[in-house]
Amino acid sequence: MKTSSDFEKRLLGYGLLTAEILYRIPDHPKLLQSFLWQTEDLAPKFPELNRFLKFWEREVEGSIYSVRIAHQNLITPMDFRFADGEIVVH
C-alpha cells in the first residue's frame, strides 16, 4: 500500500502557509502591490517559501518590500482565550 505524498508531508510537520508579499511596482516605485501565495511548508525554516522568494528575486521585476506569513503551526488553540462575561447592547 502506497501512502500519498500529502500524508507523508503532514507526518513530517508540513502545514498550510499563507504569505502576503508586498512589492514595488517597477513602473511606479512609490506604489506597493500585494500578492497572496499559499503552499504546504515546514515551520520554522519554511524551505518552500525561501525557494519561492529566491525565484521572485531572480525572475520578477518588482522588488519585495515585505513578507507577512501565517502558518498553522504558528497559530495554536493556546493563542485564544474565551471570555467569561457577556456584554449586552441595547
N, C-alpha and C positions, 0 to 999 in steps of 0.2 A: 504494500500500500504506500503510495507516494503522498507526502504532505505538500500543501500549497506553499508557495513562497511567502504569501501574506501571513500565513500562520507561523511560519518559521521566523519571520521578521518580528511578529508580536512576542514570540518566546525570547528573542534576543533583546527586547526592550524598545523596539521601534514604535512610534506613535505618530498621530497626526500633527503636523507642523503647519502653521499658517504664518506667513511672513508678509508684512506690508513694507514695500520698498518705496521710499520717496527718492525721486531722481530729478535732476535738472534737464529741462528740455533743451536740446542743442541749439535750436534757433532762437530761444528766449531764455537765457541762462538765469534770469531772475525769477522765473516761474518753476514751481515744483509740480511734478505729476506723480500720482500714486499708482502702484502696481501691486496687486494682491496675488500671492502664489501659495499653493498648498502641495504638500507631499508627505510621504511617510519618512520620518527621520529619527535618529537616535540621539536623545539628550544625554549629557550636556554638550557634547562636542559638535553635533549637527554636521556630519560629513556631507550629506546631500545638499544642505543649504550652502556650505562652503564651496562645494563644486559648482553650484549654480551661480554664486556670486563671482567666482573666478571666470566662468563663462561670460557673465554680464560684462565684466571689466574688459575682456578680450574682444567681444563681438558687438556690444551695444554702445551707441554713441553717447547716450545720456549718462552723465556721471552720477553715482549714487550719493545722495545726501544723508540718508539714514535708513536703518533697517529695524523694524519692530517685530518681535516674534511672540507667538503663543504656541505652546506645546502642551499636550495633555499631561505629561509628566511634571510640568511646572505648575499646573493648577490641580490641586487635590481637594477633596472634601474638607480637609482641615482648614482650608482657606476661608470657609464660610462659617458664619455664626448666625444662629437663629435668634430672633428677638423673643423676649418673654412677655412682652406687653402688646397692647393694641391701641391705636390712635383712631378716634372717631372724629370725622369731619362732617359738619352739618351741610 
